[in-house]
Amino acid sequence: MRADTLGDHFLPTAGTAVRDPSPMFATRSGTTAEVQQLADEVFSAPRWVTGIGGAPARCRLRVLRFGPVIMSDWEADEAIQVIAPDLDDYNIGLAPAGRLFTEQRGIVTTATTLEGAVCRPGSPARAWWRPDTRPVTVALAPGALEAELEALLGHPVRGPLRLSRRFDLTRGMGRSWGALAGLVHAELCAADGMIYRPMIAERLWASMLGGLLLAVHHQYSDELNEPAAPSRPRSVKRAIDAIEADPARPFTTASLARVAGISARSLQDGFRRHVGVTPMVYLQEVRLGRAHVELSTSAPGAITVSEVAHRWGFVHLGRFAAAYRRRFGLLPSETLREP
């Protein structure tokens, strides 16, 4: 669902772990005071939008809210600053061009094409930039990020997380997370983009949470990077049973781990040991099997390949057809035409 203004479409606030899974988009152009109105609707804690020194200015704000993630895209003709008197989320600053400056607790961090800047919840924060910069910011609900970490580790954690103030976007997990953020940003204004399908949106925001925990150093990083403890076959069976019972459900590795009662890393290790594939590969294989049954038993003209693919969680038809052909030796359309 898309909207010109957000109003009451946003459900719980940024501090909660669960939100309406339907993505919401809004944009506002005008004076900083007019853009301020949209910021007030989006964020649970105040953001003050002004020109540098408090002077009025003109700018444009676009926001995409999906699950516990808010992505903001800014453009201005003059130098702009955004002040959060009491930041209540984890805020990641990116600068695809130019430089974005952030300040929290007297520490100034600069986001560039090489590094991302991080602000933590619990204290005032400020960000500012010049007209040659079009910053992208990603706000993550604390409850959701910490719940994702608990799923990965398999035990409770105490927040807020002490994320590093900056992280490298040129290599390793930082580069991967930056590429993922770029993918979501590219979908920002695409009315027909896959980000506006709740099933895909849930996977993307879950990937952004988990990926950030690996990309940015924090007090649990060493534990997160330790080899996973082996899981028991009973735990793996619980995950398999959940997949078999409802393969169309938008499962992620983390959500399956919660079903199994173990950490996501242990679940992946257990699947590799006892099933031979990852949980997501197993899920795809089950979905392909269900799609094959439906295509094989339906009369030509009664359904379309696209309908079947989407029903079983395949959004990209070309990839669905390629995976289907590898599995069954023919295209989905050929199965549907068979007498």
Rosetta blueprint (number, residue, H / E / L):
1 M L
2 R L
3 A L
4 D L
5 T L
6 L L
7 G H
8 D H
9 H H
10 F L
11 L L
12 P L
13 T L
14 A L
15 G L
16 T L
17 A L
18 V L
19 R L
20 D L
21 P L
22 S L
23 P L
24 M E
25 F E
26 A E
27 T E
28 R E
29 S E
30 G E
31 T E
32 T H
33 A H
34 E H
35 V H
36 Q H
37 Q H
38 L H
39 A H
40 D H
41 E H
42 V H
43 F L
44 S L
45 A L
46 P L
47 R L
48 W E
49 V E
50 T E
51 G E
52 I H
53 G H
54 G H
55 A L
56 P L
57 A L
58 R E
59 C E
60 R E
61 L E
62 R E
63 V E
64 L E
65 R E
66 F E
67 G L
68 P L
69 V E
70 I E
71 M E
72 S E
73 D E
74 W E
75 E E
76 A E
77 D L
78 E L
79 A L
80 I E
81 Q E
82 V E
83 I E
84 A E
85 P L
86 D L
87 L L
88 D L
89 D L
90 Y E
91 N E
92 I E
93 G E
94 L E
95 A L
96 P L
97 A L
98 G L
99 R L
100 L E
101 F E
102 T E
103 E E
104 Q E
105 R L
106 G L
107 I E
108 V E
109 T E
110 T E
111 A E
112 T L
113 T L
114 L L
115 E E
116 G E
117 A E
118 V E
119 C E
120 R L
121 P L
122 G L
123 S L
124 P L
125 A E
126 R E
127 A E
128 W E
129 W E
130 R L
131 P L
132 D L
133 T L
134 R L
135 P L
136 V E
137 T E
138 V E
139 A E
140 L E
141 A L
142 P H
143 G H
144 A H
145 L H
146 E H
147 A H
148 E H
149 L H
150 E H
151 A H
152 L H
153 L H
154 G L
155 H L
156 P L
157 V L
158 R L
159 G L
160 P L
161 L L
162 R L
163 L L
164 S L
165 R L
166 R E
167 F E
168 D E
169 L L
170 T L
171 R L
172 G H
173 M H
174 G H
175 R H
176 S H
177 W H
178 G H
179 A H
180 L H
181 A H
182 G H
183 L H
184 V H
185 H H
186 A H
187 E L
188 L L
189 C L
190 A L
191 A L
192 D L
193 G L
194 M H
195 I H
196 Y H
197 R L
198 P H
199 M H
200 I H
201 A H
202 E H
203 R H
204 L H
205 W H
206 A H
207 S H
208 M H
209 L H
210 G H
211 G H
212 L H
213 L H
214 L H
215 A H
216 V L
217 H L
218 H L
219 Q L
220 Y L
221 S H
222 D H
223 E H
224 L H
225 N L
226 E L
227 P L
228 A L
229 A L
230 P L
231 S L
232 R L
233 P H
234 R H
235 S H
236 V H
237 K H
238 R H
239 A H
240 I H
241 D H
242 A H
243 I H
244 E H
245 A H
246 D L
247 P L
248 A L
249 R L
250 P L
251 F L
252 T L
253 T H
254 A H
255 S H
256 L H
257 A H
258 R H
259 V H
260 A H
261 G L
262 I L
263 S L
264 A H
265 R H
266 S H
267 L H
268 Q H
269 D H
270 G H
271 F H
272 R H
273 R H
274 H H
275 V L
276 G L
277 V L
278 T L
279 P H
280 M H
281 V H
282 Y H
283 L H
284 Q H
285 E H
286 V H
287 R H
288 L H
289 G H
290 R H
291 A H
292 H H
293 V H
294 E H
295 L H
296 S H
297 T H
298 S L
299 A L
300 P E
301 G L
302 A L
303 I E
304 T L
305 V H
306 S H
307 E H
308 V H
309 A H
310 H H
311 R H
312 W L
313 G L
314 F L
315 V L
316 H L
317 L H
318 G H
319 R H
320 F H
321 A H
322 A H
323 A H
324 Y H
325 R H
326 R H
327 R H
328 F H
329 G L
330 L L
331 L L
332 P H
333 S H
334 E H
335 T H
336 L H
337 R H
338 E L
339 P L
